[in-house]
Amino acid sequence: MWLLLAFLAVPVIEIGLFIQVGGLIGLWPTLGIVILTAILGSWLVRSQGARELMNLRQSFNDLRDPTEPLANGAMILLAGALLLTPGFFTDACGFLLLIPGIRAAVFRWLRGRVKFETFSFGQTAGHRDYPDDKVIDGDFTDLTGDKRPTHKPSGWTRH
């Protein structure tokens, strides 16, 4: 239900803002602001996204919980989509998500609402714990031997 309301409310808000801002400063300055925010936003998304990707790699290297860098990366990606969408409201929301303090607050809020059971990172080297580990003993006979094929290879077999 909230998603439906957002899909209805955001375009109405954007149209209202375009009318208000366009009435105050004119058509061309309004379009110039929209294009300028898209260019500036894409540059900021690229630089912050690269930094967050580096943080994600470092968390994997240090075997730390990658949840926060992943969430930051997702919020930066959402910010990029909002900034590339023409409009003042979506640009404001996109620029807000590019502020690290806002992202941290959103992450804390999301973390309080999402529940998870366990988190583990890989396994201990050389240790495998299979509850029903069974060993099957058997004999085998090599059937390839020194036999030569009686026909020409078809191309589907290796020799």
C-alpha positions in Angstrom: 0.0 0.0 0.0 2.9 2.4 0.8 4.5 1.7 -2.5 1.3 2.6 -4.4 1.0 5.8 -2.4 4.6 6.7 -3.2 4.0 6.0 -6.9 1.0 8.3 -6.9 2.4 11.0 -4.6 5.9 11.5 -6.0 4.8 12.5 -9.6 2.2 14.9 -8.1 4.8 16.5 -5.9 7.2 16.8 -8.8 4.6 18.4 -11.1 3.7 20.9 -8.4 7.4 21.8 -7.8 8.0 22.1 -11.5 5.1 24.5 -11.9 6.2 26.6 -8.8 9.9 26.8 -9.7 9.2 27.3 -13.4 6.8 30.1 -12.5 9.5 31.8 -10.3 12.6 31.5 -12.5 11.4 30.5 -15.9 11.5 27.4 -18.1 15.2 27.4 -19.2 16.7 28.0 -15.7 14.4 25.3 -14.3 15.6 22.8 -17.0 19.2 23.9 -16.4 18.9 23.1 -12.7 17.5 19.7 -13.4 20.3 18.9 -15.8 23.0 20.3 -13.5 21.7 18.2 -10.5 21.8 15.1 -12.7 25.4 15.7 -13.7 26.5 16.7 -10.2 24.6 13.8 -8.7 26.1 11.2 -11.0 29.6 12.5 -10.2 28.9 12.2 -6.5 27.4 8.8 -6.8 30.4 7.6 -8.7 32.9 8.9 -6.2 31.0 7.7 -3.1 30.2 4.4 -4.7 33.8 3.7 -5.5 34.7 4.6 -1.9 32.0 2.3 -0.5 33.1 -0.5 -2.8 36.6 -0.2 -1.3 35.1 -0.3 2.2 33.2 -3.5 1.2 36.3 -5.2 -0.1 38.2 -4.2 3.1 35.4 -5.7 5.3 35.7 -9.0 3.3 39.5 -8.9 3.7 39.3 -8.3 7.4 36.5 -10.9 7.8 34.2 -8.2 9.3 30.4 -8.0 8.9 29.8 -6.5 5.4 26.2 -5.4 6.2 26.9 -1.7 6.6 29.0 -1.3 3.4 26.4 -3.3 1.5 23.6 -1.1 2.8 25.5 2.1 2.1 26.2 0.8 -1.5 22.5 0.1 -1.9 21.5 3.6 -0.6 24.1 5.2 -2.9 22.6 3.3 -5.8 19.1 4.4 -4.9 20.5 8.0 -4.6 21.8 7.7 -8.1 18.5 6.6 -9.5 16.7 9.4 -7.7 19.2 12.0 -8.9 18.9 10.8 -12.5 15.1 11.0 -12.3 14.0 14.6 -13.3 12.5 16.5 -10.5 13.3 18.6 -7.4 11.8 16.3 -4.8 13.6 13.2 -6.1 16.9 15.3 -6.3 16.5 16.4 -2.7 15.9 12.8 -1.6 18.9 11.6 -3.6 21.2 14.3 -2.3 20.1 13.5 1.3 21.1 9.8 0.7 24.6 10.9 -0.3 25.2 12.5 3.1 27.1 9.8 5.2 25.3 10.9 8.4 21.9 10.5 6.8 22.9 7.0 5.5 24.1 6.0 8.9 20.8 7.1 10.5 18.8 5.2 7.8 21.0 2.2 8.4 20.4 2.3 12.1 16.7 2.6 11.5 16.7 -0.3 9.1 18.9 -2.4 11.4 16.3 -2.0 14.2 13.5 -3.2 11.9 15.2 -6.2 10.3 15.8 -9.3 12.3 18.2 -12.1 11.5 19.1 -15.4 13.1 22.8 -15.9 12.7 25.8 -14.6 10.8 28.9 -16.6 10.0 31.8 -16.0 7.8 33.1 -19.1 6.0 34.4 -22.1 7.9 37.4 -23.0 10.0 40.3 -24.1 7.7 40.6 -27.9 7.4 37.4 -28.6 9.4 34.2 -29.9 7.9 31.3 -30.9 10.0 29.0 -33.3 8.2 26.5 -34.9 10.5 26.0 -38.1 8.6 29.5 -38.5 7.0 29.7 -42.0 5.6 32.7 -43.7 3.9 31.9 -46.1 1.1 34.6 -48.7 0.5 34.7 -50.3 -3.0 36.9 -51.9 -5.6 37.3 -50.8 -9.2 38.7 -52.1 -12.5 40.2 -50.0 -15.2 38.3 -50.8 -18.4 40.3 -48.5 -20.6 43.5 -50.6 -20.6 45.5 -50.8 -23.8 42.6 -51.3 -26.1 42.6 -49.4 -29.3 39.4 -48.1 -30.8 38.1 -50.0 -33.9 36.6 -46.9 -35.4 37.6 -43.4 -36.2 37.0 -40.8 -33.4 33.8 -38.8 -33.8 35.1 -35.5 -32.5 33.0 -35.9 -29.4 35.6 -38.0 -27.5 39.1 -37.2 -26.2 42.2 -39.2 -27.1 
